[in-house]
């Protein structure tokens, strides 16, 4: 990852976070590793783990995932906003 790319990712897609947040890996399955908001992952919640997650029905740009620091990747799902999937989900729900 290029220097500053995580900060650039946050600036473009999520609410501003202090740089200290990136020094503290957020490895909570129900929270977005980019912004700390609830990620609405059905697989992370034992009550809904048998249901498909919202992310199965959208396309997430690989660059969004690559912008995360290595220590935060594949630990928890992004929230729809940080995954840049809000519009896809709205369009899906409008049908």
C-alpha positions as CSV (number, residue, x, y, z in Angstrom):
1,X,0.0,0.0,0.0
2,X,1.3,3.4,-0.9
3,X,1.9,5.8,2.0
4,X,-1.2,7.8,2.9
5,X,-3.6,5.7,0.9
6,X,-5.5,4.6,4.0
7,X,-6.0,8.2,4.9
8,X,-7.1,9.0,1.4
9,X,-9.5,6.1,1.5
10,X,-11.1,7.4,4.7
11,X,-11.3,11.0,3.3
12,X,-13.2,9.8,0.3
13,X,-15.5,7.2,1.7
14,X,-16.0,7.5,5.5
15,X,-16.5,9.9,8.2
16,X,-13.2,11.4,9.4
17,X,-11.2,9.3,11.8
18,X,-8.2,10.3,13.9
19,X,-5.0,8.8,12.6
20,X,-4.7,7.0,16.0
21,X,-7.6,4.7,14.9
22,X,-5.4,3.1,12.3
23,X,-2.8,2.3,14.8
24,X,-5.4,0.3,16.8
25,X,-6.7,-2.6,14.8
26,X,-10.5,-2.9,15.1
27,X,-11.1,-6.6,15.0
28,X,-14.7,-6.8,16.1
29,X,-16.7,-8.9,13.7
30,X,-19.8,-6.7,13.9
31,X,-18.0,-3.4,13.3
32,X,-16.6,-2.0,10.0
33,X,-12.7,-2.0,10.2
34,X,-12.6,1.3,8.2
35,X,-14.9,3.5,10.3
36,X,-16.0,1.5,13.3
37,X,-19.8,1.7,12.5
38,X,-22.0,-1.4,12.6
39,X,-21.3,-3.4,9.4
40,X,-24.7,-5.3,9.4
41,X,-23.0,-8.6,8.6
42,X,-25.5,-11.3,9.1
43,X,-22.7,-13.9,9.4
44,X,-21.2,-12.1,12.4
45,X,-24.4,-12.3,14.3
46,X,-25.3,-15.8,15.6
47,X,-29.0,-14.9,15.4
48,X,-28.8,-14.3,11.6
49,X,-25.7,-16.4,10.7
50,X,-27.9,-18.7,8.5
51,X,-28.9,-15.8,6.3
52,X,-26.9,-14.5,3.3
53,X,-25.1,-11.2,4.0
54,X,-25.9,-8.0,2.2
55,X,-22.5,-8.1,0.7
56,X,-23.4,-11.2,-1.4
57,X,-25.7,-9.1,-3.5
58,X,-23.4,-6.2,-4.3
59,X,-20.1,-5.6,-6.1
60,X,-17.3,-4.2,-4.0
61,X,-14.4,-2.6,-5.8
62,X,-11.2,-4.5,-4.9
63,X,-9.4,-1.1,-4.6
64,X,-11.6,-0.4,-1.6
65,X,-10.4,-3.5,0.2
66,X,-6.8,-2.9,-0.8
67,X,-7.0,0.6,0.7
68,X,-7.4,-1.0,4.2
69,X,-4.2,-1.6,6.1
70,X,-3.1,-5.2,6.0
71,X,-3.8,-5.8,9.6
72,X,-7.5,-4.9,9.1
73,X,-8.2,-6.9,6.0
74,X,-10.2,-10.2,6.2
75,X,-11.0,-9.6,9.9
76,X,-14.5,-8.1,9.7
77,X,-16.8,-6.9,6.9
78,X,-17.0,-3.3,5.8
79,X,-20.2,-1.4,6.4
80,X,-22.3,-0.7,3.2
81,X,-21.1,3.0,3.2
82,X,-17.4,2.2,3.3
83,X,-17.9,-0.6,0.8
84,X,-19.4,2.0,-1.4
85,X,-22.5,-0.2,-1.8
86,X,-25.2,2.0,-0.5
87,X,-26.6,2.9,-3.9
88,X,-26.5,-0.8,-5.0
89,X,-28.5,-1.8,-1.9
90,X,-31.0,1.0,-2.4
91,X,-31.5,0.0,-6.0
92,X,-31.9,-3.7,-5.0
93,X,-34.4,-2.8,-2.3
94,X,-36.4,-0.6,-4.7
95,X,-37.2,-3.5,-7.0
